[in-house]
Amino acid sequence: MSAATARACANIALVKYWGKRPGVLNLPAAGSISLTLGALVTETTVTFDSKLERDELSLDGERADARRTSEFLDLVRDLAKTHTRARIVTHNKFPTASGLASSASGFAALALAATRAAGVAIQPRALTRLARRGSGSAARSIYGGFVRMHAGDRDEDAYAEPITSPLLDRVRMVIAIVGGGVAKSHGSRDAMEHVAATSPLYAGWLAAVPPDLRTVEAALASGKLEKLGAVVEANALAMHASAIAARPAVIYWQPATLALLAAVRTLRGNGRAAWATIDAGPHVKVLTTVDDADHVARALAGVEGVTATTVSAPGEGAELVH
């Protein structure tokens, strides 16, 4: 037997990943930029065992369907030139499948643990490409801080890389959990395909991404938080507009989501640094500063329907535990 344990943090897309191109390579339809969050951690142990007849998966202490994980491990087995099956034990230290990017941290941790356990030597950029095959956003969780995902035209070009910014030590993300973090009704992968196929606003969403990427990269380089926050909020709302316009509509928002958006606007109007972003779920994440984070968290905790708030600093990249 050979085993390895890895830890990775989820990330929140500032310019969203929403939609992918056809084919098995899981190539994103457009690039994206994210912030890795230290408060959202997944830890995964992979053990290759010749006695196993099939891959086994334990998720948060419960036996789970291993089909998607097994397909991913086949990629690692191809690299290692082995057919040995594996036992995967993974724990999310935050709600799973509820719109908090557990697939990003999960497949990033799995990619690192599985390659190490299989004895595969792999460079970070190639590791991001491998993680992408499991979940498009997982490529970004290989790195800490601000991360850019390149859409590319082929497998070799669709990778993630870190972005240096003077804002990194200054920013915080307040995560407002709606409804206790229950599993969402529309899985991200199926929802993206449905929206791309049926929403009359999807083409407009894709057209908006390149200028948003340029604006965010410029804001990160120059350290202009207000410029960054404005496009982060606008980009998230545009993504959800395309989803709401799908036929039938994909609506992740709950009443508390709308109330949180209103609360963020009020906070900003009162001079606080606060810009909202929402992934494929009802929870609202608020980009803010070290100085304003606690005030923002207290304000959002008072919104009806909010069951928890967490202040997260930027997280580190995926790392081996042992």
N, C-alpha and C positions, 0 to 999 in steps of 0.2 A: 504494500500500500504506500501511496505518497499523498501528502496532504499539504494544504496551505490555507491561511486565513487572511482576508483582506478587508479593509474598511474604506468606504467611499461616502461622500456627502452628496445629497441631492443638489440640484441647481435650479434656479428660477430664471427663465428666459426673459431678458429685457427687450430684445427683438425676437419675436416668437418663432419657434419651429412648429409649423402647422401645415402638414401636407408633404407627401413624398412622391417620387417618381416611380413608375412601374418597374417591376423586376425584383429579384431576390437580394439585391445589394443594399436595399433600404436607404437609397440616396435621398436626401431631403430635397424638396421642391425649391427651397431657397435657403440662404445662409441664416445664421442666427448668432446672437450674443447673449451670454448668461452671466449670472453671479452665483458661484458655488457657496452654499450656506452651511456653516458649521453646526447648526442646531439640528439638521436633518441627516441622520447617519444610518447607514446600513452596514452590517458586518456579516460576511459570508465565508463559510469554510467549505472547501471542495476536497473530497477524498476519493482518489481513484483506487478502486478495489477490484482485483481480478475475480473475486468471488461473486460479484454482482452480475445478475443477468440483465438488468436494465437500470437506467438512471433513476435515482430517488431524490425527491425534493421535500424538505421540511421548511415551511415558511411561518415564522413567528410561532413555532411550537406545534404546528399542525401539518399533517401530510397534505401535499398539494399536487396538482396536475403538473407533471414534469415535461410535457411535450415541448413547450416553447424553450425551456431550459435545455432540454436534450438536443434540440436542433442547433442551439448555439454551441453546446459542447462538441457537437460533431465538427464544427469549424476548428476548435482547439485540437481535437483528436487528429484531424487531417494534418495540422501543423506538426503534431508530435509523432505522427505515423504510428498510432496506436488505436486499438478498438476497445480498450478497457473502459468499463462503465464507472460512473461516479455517484457518490452520495453528496448532496448539497444541503447544507444547513444554513439558512439565512434569517436574520432578524432585522426588522426595521424599527428604529427607535422613534417612530412617528407613524401616523395612520397610513395604511397601505391602500393603493388603488383608489384614492379619494381626491386626486388632483394636486398632490404635493410632490410629484416627480419621483415616486418610489421606484419606478422602472429605471430611471436614470442612475440613481445610486446603486440599485440592485445589479444592473448589468455591468456597471463600471467595476464594482467589487467582484462580481463573478468573473469578468474578463481577466482581472489581475490575479485572483486566487487560482483560477483554472490553468492559466498559462504557467504560473509558478509550480503548481502541483504536477503538471504534465512535463515539466522540465523544458519548457519552450522559452528561449531567450528572445525578447521582443522589445523594440525601442518604443518610447512613449507615443510618437506619432502613429506608428503602426498599431499600438494598443488602442488608440482612439478610434481608428478605423474598424478594428475588431469589435469594440464595444458598440459602435454604431449599428452593426449587424443585429445586435440584440434589441436595441432601442435607440432611435435617432438621437435623443437627448443624452444618452449615456456617454457618448463621446466627450461631451463637455465636462462630465464629472471626473474624468481622469485627471484634470487639472484643478487647482484652486483659484480663488479670486475671479476676476473677469476673464471670460473665455470666448473666443470667436470660433464658430463652426463654419467651415467652408463647404458650400454645396457641391462644388466640383462638377466635372463632366463624366467622371469615371471613379472607380473605387479608390485609386491612388490619390485623387485630388480632393476627396470628401473626408476631411480630417479636422480635428480641433487643435487650437493652440492658445496659449495664455496671452492676455493683453496687459501690459503694464500701464498703470494709471495712478496719478497722485491722489485719486479719490478713494483708493482701496482702504486705507486706514480710517477714513472719515465716515464711510457709509455703514448703515445697518439696514436690515430688513425686518419689519414687524409682520409676523404671520398671524392672521386672524382666522381661526378655525370656525367654520359654520356647521352647526348641526352635529357636532361630536366627531366629525371626520369619518362618517360612514362611507362605504364604497359608492362610487358614482354609478349612475345608470347607463352612461355611454362610455365605453372604453375608448381611450385616445386613438388607438390605431384604427378601429372601425369608424370612429367619428370623423377622422381626417379624410378617409377614403370617401365617406358619404358626402361630406361637405364639398370636397373637390369635385365630385361628380354631379352634384345637384344644386349648389348655391350659385345664384346669378351674381353674387358679390365676390366670389372666390378669386376671379381673375384680377379684380381691383385690389384685393388683399395682396396677391403676389406682386403686383406692380408697385405697391407701397413699400415693400420690404427693402429693396436696394437703397433708396434714399434714406430710409430709417437707419439702416446699417451705417451709412456714411455719417449721418448726424451723430449717432451714438459713438462711433469711433472717434470723431472729432471732439465730442464732449469729454470722453474718457482721457484723451490725450492732453486736453487743455485744463482738465479739472473743473469744468463748469457743470455743477450739479443741477442747477435749474434747467439748463438745456437738456441734460440727460433725462431728468425726471419727466419733462413734458413729452418727449417722444416715447418714453417707456409706457406712460399711461395711454397715449394715443394709439400706440401699436397694439396693446392688449385689447382695447375697445374695438379696434378694426378687426382683429381676429375673431372676437366673439360676434361681431356684426355679421361676418361671413357665415358663422355657424348658425346663428339665429335665422338667417335667410335661407338655409338649406331646406329641402322639401322631402320629408317632414323636417321641421326645425330641430336643431340640436341646442338645447337650452340647459346650461349648467347652473345658471344663477338661481338663487333662492331669494326670498324677500330680504333676508339679512345681507345678502351680497349687495343689493341696491342701497340698503341703508348704510353699509360700510362705504360705498362709493360717495354717498352724500357726506358722510362724516369726514372723509379724506378731503373733500373740497372745502368743507368748513374749516378744518385744521389749516389748510393752505391759505385760506382767506384770512386767518388769524395770525399769519406770519410763520407758521411752522413748516419745516421741510417735510412734505408728504406727497407722494405720488403713487397711485395704485397700479398694480398689475395683477392679472388673473390668468391662471393656466386652465387646463381642461377640468374644471371642478368649480365648486361654489366659493372656495376660500379666497380671501383677499390678502395679498401681500403688499406691504407699503414700503417703498424705498424712502429712507429718511437718513438722519445723521446720528452720530454718537450723542450729541447734545439733546436732540429732540426725541430719541427713541422711546424713552420711558414715558414721556408725556403722551406720545402717539399711542403706545400700547394701552395706557390707562383709558384713553378716550375710546378706543375701539372695543375694549373689554366691556364697556357700558352699552354697546349696541345690542338690541334685542336679537336673540338667535345666535350670538357669538358665544361659543362654549369654552374657548381658550385663546390666549394670545401668547406668542413667543417672540422675543427679540433675538435675532440671530446676527452674529458677526460673519464676515466672509469666512468660508471654510477652506481647508487645505485640500490638496489633490488626493487621489486614491493612494493608499499605502498598505504595505504588508504588515500584518500584526505578528504573524509567525508562520 
